[in-house]
Amino acid sequence: MTPGCKKGYPLKIALVCDWYLPRIGGIEMHLQELAARLAGRGHTVHVITSFPDSGLPVTPTGSFRIIRLAVPLLHRFRVMISFQGVSVLKSLLCKEKYDLVHSHFSYISPVALAGLYAARRVGIPGIITFHSFLTGMIRVLKGLDRLTGWGKWPSAFTAVSREVAGDVQSLLFEKTVHLLPNGVDPAVWSPRPRKPEKKGIRLVSVMRLTRKKRGAALVRTFHALKKKVPEGAGLELVIIGDGHEYATISRMISRQGLAGQVRLLGFQPPALIRQVFAGSDLFVLPSFLESFGIAALEARCSGLPVVAMAHGGVKTFIRDGVEGFLADNDAHMVAILAGLIRDSSVLNRIREHNVTTPCPFTWDRGIDEHEHLYRSLVCMKNR
């Protein structure tokens, strides 16, 4: 047995992604946590990204290295626009002698695909994880497949949910798309004591404020919900997150006279999010194309009932009527929320289930699955 096949033997791993801190989003925070936890298992981990540095430290523990590629970027979107990145990546992979390259793909990700291609060219096992639905990108990826044949490369293809895996599978008829779900730390997101002095009903959502995440739709849903519940319900909505629609949503709140009932808190650290969860009654997620929904998982593991759309990866851990409810559209979401507010017994039953039922997707389980896949690829290469 080669050393890299042995459980506990350290590997040298390159995590390649177009998106990374200081940009804030699900894939960036996932990559940060994945790198730190792999390093905590004794592996040497390098995060390789084309996303520029802000000059601020983003790795407080110093447990892994961040390599930022000096390649031309499309200014507005900050994605690589030159084939130069392939040569840069090939040189880097040869120099560092990694055991494995793990690319992370999210919608437009030329560096992730270039990392997979470079790994193949230099003979290093490659794996790619899809973190987003491929809506709008399928034709582009099919064109790249015709040019490069990437769908037939001897790489491992994975996705964060069954829904995304099905999307990817439509491109890869001869490949199996494995699942590598996101995870949470139960010690961090365990239920906290409820605030006894809290009155009324508080809804909370954590999201990046972009059109895709539908923050404006959530405000409209809240406005419609107000008309469905008694005036004395003390209804409140807290939205945590930042993004280019922050100012637009803020103006929308003012125009609709909701300034006293809808609060935008901007980006907040996990400690404050946990405090808000402890004083909230429901977590609401309005996005249709949620590939997994890590914020919803954190809320569910904190004990909150979750109301989300039925069209994305949230179905991986939210069963309708068990951990929360799944809505078909905005009007259906309003009806579900109004029903839960009118019938607190259902709300309490779901909360009790979420508080007493262990979180199904933990980082310990996730890292075990990553290591198993990594070692199987390294062993296959060394046969």
C-alpha positions, 0 to 999 in steps of 0.5 A: 500500500502506498503511503497516501492510501493509509488512513492518517497519512498526511496528504498535500492538497490544493484547493482551487477556486475562483472565489475566496475571502475577502468576498463573502458567500457560502462557497468562500466560507465553506472553503475556509472551513474545509481548508482549516479542518483538513489542516487540523487532520495533519494535511498540508493544504494550499488554497489557490485562487485568482480572487485578489487580496484586500490586504486584510488577514483572512487566515487567523490560525495560519494553519494553511497557505493562501496562494493568489494567482497573478492572472488578468481578471475581468474587472467587474466580475473578477474572474480570470479572462486569460489562458495564461492561468493554465500555464501558471497553475501547471507550473505551480502544481509541478513546483509544489508536488501536490498529491491531489487537486480539488477544484470548487466550481460555482457558476462562472469558474474558469480557475476551477476548470483550469485547475482540473485541466492542469492537474490532468496535464501534470498527472495529479489526481483531480476532483471537482465539486459543483456548488451551484446549479448550472442554469445558464452555463450548461451550453458553455460547459457543453461547448468546453466539453466538445473542445477539451473532453473534460467530461471524460477526464479521469477525475472525480465529479461531486456536488453539494446536493442531489439536486445539483448532482442531477444538474451536473449529471445531464452533462456527464452521461458516462460519469457518476456524480458523487455527493460531498455535502456541506456541513456545520459544527454542532458545537457552534450551532447547537440550540441556545436557551430561548430569550424569555423576555422576547415578545412577538414573532421574529423571522430571520434570514441570512443571505448574500443580498443579490438578485439571485438570493431574492432579498427583495422578494423576502421583503415583499413576502413580509409585507404580504404576511402582515396583512394575514396575521393579527396586528398584535402579533408583533411581527418582525424580520431580521435580514443578516448579510451584505451585497450589491442590493443592500441599498436597494432593499433598504430603500424598499423597506423605507418606501413600504413603511417597514423601517420599524419592523424589518432590520438589515444588519449587514454582514455579521460574525457567527457569534452574533448570528447565533444570538439572533437565532436564539431570539427568533422563531422562524428561519426564512429562505426565499431563493429558488436556486439554493444549491444547498443552503448552509445558512438554513442548515445552521438555523435548523441545527440551532433549533429554528424551524425553516421555511424555504422554497421546495426547488433547491438543495434545502430538501437535503435536510428539511422535510416538509412538516418535519424540520420546517416547510417547503413552499412552491412560490412566494404566495405559498410561503406567505400562507405557510408563515401565516398558518404557523403564526396562527397555530403556535403548536405546529411551530413548537412541535417542529422546534422541539424536533430540531432541538432534540434531533442531532444535526445530520450534516457535520464537519466531522462526517464531511471531512471523513468523506473528503479524506476517503475520496481523496485517498481512493483517488491517490491509491488509484493513481499509484497502482 
